[in-house]
């Protein structure tokens, strides 16, 4: 249910992404091949490659420019070190490009807690939003993906936080899919309204109120299996539950793929069966490939920042770049602002929000 101002938002003519080329487990060995492939896919896009010039000396492209940064945020760096001591890190310099208007979005595979802390420090949160949320997509049985938030940025959430996440997620899905009225489910231990904690019950009331005022398309309570059924376009939960769900999903997907690989190479009969069923197995493996869903938006900031898995290979990191590009091209930030403005009366808190525990970020 798009607001008039949201429907009138026009796409920018050209997109520039700032890439933290040093972040993650693999650094330039993964990020640079992904950047080259990205530039080949998107003829009008440009990249700002942030990092040590020596590490990118062999990379040359007319639509890519190196932005030097002398430091790197390590995956095990405490947030205080990343935020206060490494002020010339590739992560920070990349986000600074967004703040300065040189890039429409930043992408990093680095330390999640540091990324959230630096992004929040430099870009600030949008008016009406207390806590940024991490919003990735998980595959569902309908052949698409379910957007789930929060996936680890906020371990403890109150009802107002969950309402804000629903507004943010609706803007994201609307921008990326063109669906102006994406459905929202509230993750609970059952579908019945009487179930769940007091926080969930209050959140359900707020979401129903938002639906009645045409701010959200609220479906109701959903359970964990509904994420993979594709019952709703968006599922809202706190960061603790969301992060456990994400890690469990990745683990199960990897287990199934590994099982198929072993089972269909263990005997002559199994090999024959594998040949016969190869198209189905190939499709299943592709559906379960978590690399296709890499790239989570840090929503609620005054700029676009996307988080890639730290262990991502070049294919996965390329998907994160694509997701950031699509968000910028479809003016996600303006869509978020429009939805927040429309829902502003509902987003006003009666009491101040609790501080964010950035030390709890473990995505």
N, C-alpha and C positions, 0 to 999 in steps of 0.2 A: 504494500500500500504506500506508494510513493507520494511524497508531498509535492505540490506544484513547483517549489523551488528546486527540489531534487530532480524532477523530470526535465527541467530546463538546463541542467548542467551540461556543458559541452566539453568534448575531449580535447586535450592539448595536441598540438600538431606534431611535436617531437618529444621524445622521452630520453632523459639521461639518468642512468643509475650510477651510484657510487658504490664500489665493491671493495669490501675489506678483503684484500687478496692474501693476507697473512694469517687470518683467523682459521680456527678449526684444527682438526688433527693432522691435516695434510698440507695446508697452506697453498702456495703457488702451484705445487705439483697437481692439484685438483682445480683450483679456482681459475687459473689461466686457460687451460683447455676448455673449460666450461664457458669462459668469457668469449673465446674465439668462436665456438659453436653458436653461442647466443647471437653474436653479431652477424653471423651468416644467416640465421633465421629471421632476424629483424633488421631490414634494410634501413629503417629510419631511426634506429636507436643508437645511442652513444653511451660509452662507459668511461667512468673515471676510476682508474685502477689505483687503489691506495695501498701503499706499502713501501718496502725498501727498494729503491730503484735498481740495485744490483740483482735482486731476486727476480726482477721482471725485464732484465736487459735484453732477453731474446724475443720479447713480445713486441710486435709492431702491427698496427692497424690504423687506417686513417680516421676511424671513428672511436679510437681509444686513446686516452691521455693519462699519463702517470702523474699521480699526486703523491709526493714523497711523505713518508712517515718513518720516524726513526725508532719507534718502539712497537712491541707486539704484546697484546694481552694474552697471556698463557691460559690454557683451559683450567688450570688449578689456581689461578691468581685470586686472592680475596678481592671482594668488591671494592674495599677501601683502597687497595693498591691500584686497581684499574682506574678508579675514578679520580683519586687524588694525586697519585704519583706518576702514572704513565699518561701524561697529558698530550703526548705526541704519538699515541698509539694509532695503528692503522684503523682500529675500530672507531676511535673517537674522531679522527680526521674524516672518516667516511661519513659519519653522522653529521659532522660540522658542515659538510657540503650540502646536505639537505637543509640545515638551518640557514645557510647563506644563500639558498636559492640556486646553487650551481647544479643540483641534482634533484629529481622529483622523488627519489626513494633511495634508501641504502640497504645493502644486503651483506650479512655476515654469518659465518659458521662458527663464530667464536663463543666464548664463555657466556651462557645465557644470562646469568645474574648480572655480569658486568655490562652486557649489551642493554639490558633493561634499565639498569641504573644510569648509565651514560646517556641513553636516549631520553630518559625522563629528565635528567639534569639539563641537557642541552635544549631539548625541544619543548619540554613542559607538557602537561596534560591539557586537553581541550576543556573549555569551560563546561561544567556540568558532569564531568567525568572525574572520579576520584582515583581510580586505579586502572592503569593500562592492563590489557588482557592479551594472552597469547592464543591465537586462533588458527590452528591447522585444520586440514581436512582428512577424514578417514574414509576408506572405501566402503561402499555399501552394496547390497545385493541387487540394487536396481541399475548397476553399471555406472553410477555416479559417485559422489562423495558427500559425506555429512560434515558440516563445519561444527567443531566442538570448541567451546571456550568456557572457562579458562583451562589451559593445559599446563599450568604450573607456575604462573606469575604470582598468584594469590592463593596461598594455602587456606587461609581463613577468610570466608566471605560472609557478609550479611545479605539480607534480602535486597537492599538497594543496590549492592554491587551486582547481584545477579540480574536485576532489571537493566542496569547499565550495559552489562555484557550482551543482553538480548538486543538492545538497540544497536550496539556496535556490530554484532554479528549480522544483523539484518542489513545494515549498510554494506558490509563486506560481500555478502552473497549477492545482493542486488547489483553491486558494481561488477562482480566477476561473471555472473551468469545472465544478467538482464532480467531476472525474476524480481519484479518490483514488490512482491508480497510474499517473501519466503516464510515458511512456517517455522515456528519456534516451539521446541519442547523443553520442559524442565526436568532434568534427570532426578529420579526419585526411586525409592524402593518398591514402588507400585504405582499404578495409574490412578488409583482412587484418591480423591482430594483429602480424605481424612488421614492418609499415610504421610510419613516423613517427619522430620524435625520441625521445630517451631520456625526456624529460619526458612525452610522449604515451604511451609504452609503460608508464611507471610509473603514470600517471593511469588508464590502462585497467585495470591490476591492482587499483588502489584501488577503482575503480568496480565491478569484478566482485566484489570482496570485500564491498562495501556491498550489492550485489544478493543475495549469498549469505546475508547476515544480515538480509534483508528491510528494508533501509533505502532502497533505490532499485530502480526497474525499469529496469535498464541493458540497452539494446538491443545496444550494441557500437559499433564505429567507423562513422562516416558521412562522406560527402563533401559538398562544397559544394552540389551539385545536390539533395541530400536535404533541405536546408532548404526548398526550394520544392516538392518532391514531398510534403512532409508525412510523411516516413518515420518520424520520431519527433516527439513533442510538444515536446521540449526538445533543443536542441543546445548543447553546452558548448565554449567555445574561449577563447583569451586575448584581451585587449582589442584588440591590434593587428589580428589577423585579423578579429575581429568588427566593428571599426569600418570596415575596408576593405569588408567584405561589405555593411554597412549603406549606405555611400555608393554603392557600385556598384549596389545594388538600387534605390535612389532614382533614380539616373541612368538606368538602363535603363527603369524604369517611365515616367519623364518623356519619354524619347526615343520610346517606343512610342506614348504618348498624343499627342505632338506630330506624329509621323509620320502617324497616322491622321487627325488634324485637317487636315493639309496634303493628304494623298493623296486624301481624299474631298471636297475642295473645289476640285480642280484642273481638272475637266472636267465636261461634262454627263453623260457616262457614269458618272464617279466619283460624282457627286451622286446619280444614280439608284441606283447600287449602295449608296450610304450609306443611302438611304431604305429599301431592301429589307433591309439588314443592320443597321438602327438598333438593334433590341433587343439583338442580340449585341454590337454595339460599345458600347452603353450599359453592358451588364453587364461587359464587359471593362474599360472605363474605371473603373467603380466598383471592380472587383476590384484594379486597379492603383493606385487612389487612396491614396497613402501617408498622407493625412490620417486615414483610418479606423483606422490603427494607431499614431497618435500617443499618446505617454504611456508613458515607460519608468520602471519602478520602480527605485529605488536600494535594493537588497536587502542585508540584513546589518546594518542599523542598528536602534537601539532606538526606532524610530519610523518612520512611513511618509512617504516623500518621493517625489514623481513629477516627472520631467523631461519637459517639452514641448520640441519643436523651437523654436529661437529664431525661426525665420521663419514659425512657424505662423500661419494665419489663424484667424478665430473658430470655424470648423467644426473644424479640427484641435485647437485648444486645448480646445474642448468635449469632444472625445474623451478628451483627457488628464484632464479633470475627471471624466468618467464612469469612467475606469479607476481613478483614485484612490478614487472613491466605492465602486466594486465591491470593491476590495481592503479598504477599511475595513469595509464592510458584511459581508464574509465573513471578517472577523477574520484577515487575512493575517498580522499580526504574531504572534499566538498560534500560528498554524499553523507559522510558521517556527520559533518557539521549541520547539514540540513535536517537529518533525522533527530539530532540532539536538540536543535532549535524547536522542532515540532513537538518533541516530548518534554521540553524543559519544565513545565509545571509538575510533571510526575517525577522528575529526576531530582527535585529539590529535597535535600535531607532535613530531617527535624533535628538531628544531632550530627556533630562532626564525624567523618569517617575515621576508622582506626588507621594508624600508620601502616605502610606497606613493609612487610618483612622481606627485604630483598635477599637476605641471607638464605632464604628457603628456596630459591630458584634452582631447580635441578633438572631442566629439560634437556 
